[in-house]
Amino acid sequence: MGCVHASIEYGNGWVVVTLTAARLIEPSVVEDLRTALLAALDDHPDARFRFDFTGVEVVGSLMLALLAGLHQQLSPAQRPVVLSGLGPELRRLLTMTRLDTLFAIEPPPDPS
């Protein structure tokens, strides 16, 4: 799946999205991610999604809407969206917007 702002891999029932852009605020960046995520959903319709935000500094409203929309699409099938590697600012933003209640939030993945 081609996306210049994330590495997207599939394995063991999970689509793992490692975000590589430090700033997820530009509409073109979010649209690139949306296109890649829709392709992942088509290719792996039963997968659960995990996002690694390690290194992401800023997230805009379009990215938050993309995550909320993905949650809404996957929740009827009881497929979680997991967010990991959240910095303090992003964690605070999710709490303020109450979006933290939609997602499973985990520590960053173990690099080993």
GIMOMO-V272496 format. One record per residue. N is the residue number from 1. SS is DSSP state (H for helix, E for strand, L for the rest). PHI is phi as a letter, one per 20 degrees, with the letter a starting at -180 (none if undefined). PSI is psi as a letter, one per 40 degrees, with the letter a starting at -180 (none if undefined). Layout:
n ss phi psi
N SS PHI PSI
N SS PHI PSI
This chain:
n ss phi psi
1 L none h
2 L e h
3 L b h
4 L e e
5 L d e
6 E a i
7 E d h
8 E c h
9 E c i
10 E c h
11 E a i
12 L l f
13 L n e
14 E d h
15 E e h
16 E d h
17 E d h
18 E e h
19 E f h
20 L d e
21 L e h
22 L f d
23 E c h
24 E d g
25 L c d
26 L f h
27 H g d
28 H f d
29 H f d
30 H f d
31 H f d
32 H g d
33 H f d
34 H g d
35 H f d
36 H f d
37 H f d
38 H f d
39 H f d
40 H f d
41 H f d
42 H f d
43 H f d
44 L c g
45 L f e
46 L d e
47 L f i
48 E e i
49 E d h
50 E c h
51 E d h
52 E d h
53 L e e
54 L g h
55 L n e
56 L e h
57 L e d
58 E c h
59 E c h
60 L e i
61 H f d
62 H f d
63 H f d
64 H f d
65 H f d
66 H f d
67 H f d
68 H f d
69 H f d
70 H f d
71 H g d
72 H f d
73 H f d
74 H e d
75 H f d
76 L f d
77 L e e
78 L l f
79 L d h
80 L f i
81 E d h
82 E d h
83 E d h
84 E c i
85 L m f
86 L f h
87 L f i
88 H f d
89 H f d
90 H f d
91 H f d
92 H f d
93 H f d
94 H f d
95 H f d
96 H f d
97 L e e
98 L m e
99 H f e
100 H f d
101 H f e
102 L e d
103 L d i
104 E e h
105 E d h
106 E c i
107 L f i
108 L g i
109 L f i
110 L f h
111 L f e
112 L e none
